[in-house]
Amino acid sequence: MCARAADPARTERTERVLAAATGSDLRALPPAAARPALTRDPRPFPVQSVRRGFGIGRLLLAALGVVALLGYFDYVLGFATFQIYNYFSYFTVQSGLAAVVAFIATAIAAFRSPTDPPWLDWLRLLVTTYIIVSGIVFLTIVIQSSSLDYTIEVPWSSQLLHFWIPSIALLDWLTDAGKARLPWKILVWVLVAPSIWGVFTLIRGSIVGWYPYFFLDPVQVRGPLETAIYCLVALLLFTGIAAVLTATSRLPQRRGFTAA
């Protein structure tokens, strides 16, 4: 068996290819570390995308509040003794109106910034406390009425105002990572509006002869002491709910999102 002689032309071409590979062409190839790897992006969701979702949810909650307030107004119009100006005397209605304003304001803040300004979270804590307490008080009245000789009708609008909207607002507060760390002194401020409302309602009730809640009506209680006890319990409830919300705002926030 004989060996085949090498082709001079092929050998020359091979040498030129090797020489070129060891020169500038080889250096032009990107190093392996610089090449994009086909791996999953480990970056978390942008914070603004999450905040935008909160903003949309709050706008929907504000719209639900408007529907509930209008529905409740239409419901109470059916009472023969109803007066339109009495509708706005209910603490539930006043806190519901304030909640609609707060939901819209915090929705705008969620669209524009990754965090809420502290003053806005002050407002949101106050109205969230008020609507939660309104729901608890109303539920207590409904439960007590079942043991007496009368019943309280709970229409769909009242269910939204007293139960569904406060529950969703509480969920919004607990899951929002963009709220400010609130100081404990807010517990004093949370009592200002209910105290003013209570004094005004007692004075107005003595003039017009109508009270929005039974425990404020001297005819339906066993004296001023019982009214004072009910009011004290309500103030303690306001303080307790606000304390829980304040404590949750002071918990360490999860760093699961990045700015976008």
N, C-alpha and C positions, 0 to 999 in steps of 0.2 A: 504494500500500500504506500503510495507516495503522497507527500504533503503538497497542498496547492499554494502556489506563490501568492504573496499578498498583492492586492491591487494598489498601485502607488496613488492613483487618484482618490480612492476611497480613504486610504490612510491619511492623505493630506486634508481631506474634508473633516475627518474625525478630529485631527489635531486642531483645526481652526475652531470647531465647536467647543472643544475642551478649553481652549484658550479664551474663547469669549465667555464661557460659563464661569471661569475663574476671575473675570474682570468685572467691569461696571454692571453688566447685565445681572450677575448674581447678587450684587449689592443692592440692586433696585428692588428685589423681592422683599416684601415686608416681613419682619421677624414674626415668629409664631405667637409671641406674647401680644403683638399688636393686632393680630387678626381677630375679627369679631367672632366670639364663640356662640354657638347655637344653643344657648342655655336660657332658662326662664328668667324674666326680669324680676329681681328680688325687691324692687322698690315698692313701697306701699302706695295705696291710693292717694291722689292729691287731696289735701285738706279742703281746697275750695270746692271740689266735686262733692264731698260729703256735706259741706256747709250749704251748698246749693240745694241739696236734697232736704236739709232741715228747713231752708227757706220756703221751698214749695209746700212742705208739710204744714208749716205755720200759716201760710196763706189759705190752705184748705181748711185748717182748723178755725181761722177767722171767719171764713165763709160759712162754716157749720155753725159758728156762734151767732152770726146774723140770722140765719135761717131759724135757729132755735128761739131767739128773742122775738122774731116776728111771729112765729108759730105760737109762742106762749102768750103774746099780746092778743092774738086772734082767739085763743082759748078763753082767756079771762074776760073778753068782751061779752061772752055768753052769760055772765053773772048779772042778775038784775040789779044788785047793789054796787056794781063795779063803777068806779070813777077813773077816768083816764090818768089823772095826776097821781092816783094811788099806785099805779103800775110802776112808776119810777121810784116809789118809796121802798120797794123790796130790796133788801141787800143783795139778793141773788141777781136781780136785774142790774143793779149798779155795778157789781163786781163783774158780771158778764159783759157789760159795755166796756169796762176798763180792760178786760181780758182781750176783747177784739182789737182794741187799740194796741195793746202790748204785743199781740201775735203779729200784727202787721208791721210794727216797728222792728221787732226782732227778725222778721223775715227779710226786711230790707237790709238790716245789718248783716245777716247771713250771706246775702248776695254780694255784698260789697267788701267784707273783711273776714279774715280767718278767725277773729275773736270778737266778742261783744264788748262794747264799752261798759265799764262798771256800773254807771248810772242806769243803763238799760237792764242789766241783770238785777239791780235793785228793784226796778219796776216789775220785772217778770216774777221775781220771788214774791213780791207783795200780792200781785193779782192771783198767782198760783195758790198762795196760801188762802186767799179769800174765797176762791171758787171751791177749793177742797173743803174748807170749813162749812160753806153753804151746803155742799152735798151731804156732809156728815150730819149737820143739824136737820136737814130735810128728811134724811133717812131715819133719824131718831124719831121725828114727829110721825112719820108714816108707821113705824113699828109700834109706837105707843098708841096710835089710833086704833090699831087692830085689837088691842085689849080693852078698848072702851066701846061705847055704843055708837060710834060713827066711823066712817071710812074716808080716806083721802084719795081722790082720783089722781093718778099719775099719768098724764098724757105724754105722747112721744116728745113734745117740746120740753116738758119738764124733765124727762129722763135724760135728754141731751144736756140740758143746762146743769143738772145736779149730779149726774153720774158719768156720762161718756166724755164730755169735754174736760172735766177735771182730771179724769183718769189719763186721757191722752196728754194733757198738759204736764201732768206729773211724769209720764214716760218721757216726754220731750226734755224735761229738766234733768232727769237722771241719766239720759244717754248723751246729752250734749257735752262735748269735750271742749267747747269754745267759750264756756261761761267763765266769769271772773271769780276770784277767790274773795268771798264776801266777808266783811267783819261781823262780829257778834253784836255790835251795837244796833244792827238792823232789827233785832228783836224788839227794841223799844219803838222804832218807827212803825213796825207792823201793827201796833195797837192804836195808832193815831186815828186812822180812818174809821175803824169800827167804833171807837169811843165817841168820835164826833157824830157818827150816824146814830148811835144809841141815844145820846142826849137830845139830838134834834128830833128823833122819832118820838121820844117820850113827851117832849114839849108839844110837838105838832099833834100827837094823838090826843093829848088832853084838850086841845082846841077843837079839832074836827071830829073827835069821837071815834077814830078808826086807827087800828094798829096792824102792821103787816104780819106779826107773829103773836101767838097766843100768850107767850110768857111775858110780853110787854103790856098786855091788856090787864088793867086792875080788876076787871070783871071776871076774868078767867083764871086768876091766880088767887092764892089765899093771903094776900097782903104784899107790901113792898119788899119784905124780906125774901120771899120766894123769887120775886123778880130779880133782886140783887144776886141771889145764888145762881140763877140761870145766867145772868150777865157775867158773873165771875167765872163760871165754867166755860163760857164762850171765849172769854179773854185768855184763859189758860189753854184752850184748844188752839187759838190763834198762835200763841207763843210756842206751843209744842210743835205744831206743823212747821212753822217758820224755822225753828231750831233744827229740825231734821233736814230741811232744804238747805239751810246754811251749812250744816255739817257736811253734806254731800258736795257742796261747792268747794270745800276746803280739802277734800281728798286729793291725793296725787293724781294728776291727769295722765292718762296713757299716751305715750308718744308713738302712736301707730300710723300717723299720717304725715305727709310732707306738703310744703307749700307748692302751689302750682301757678 
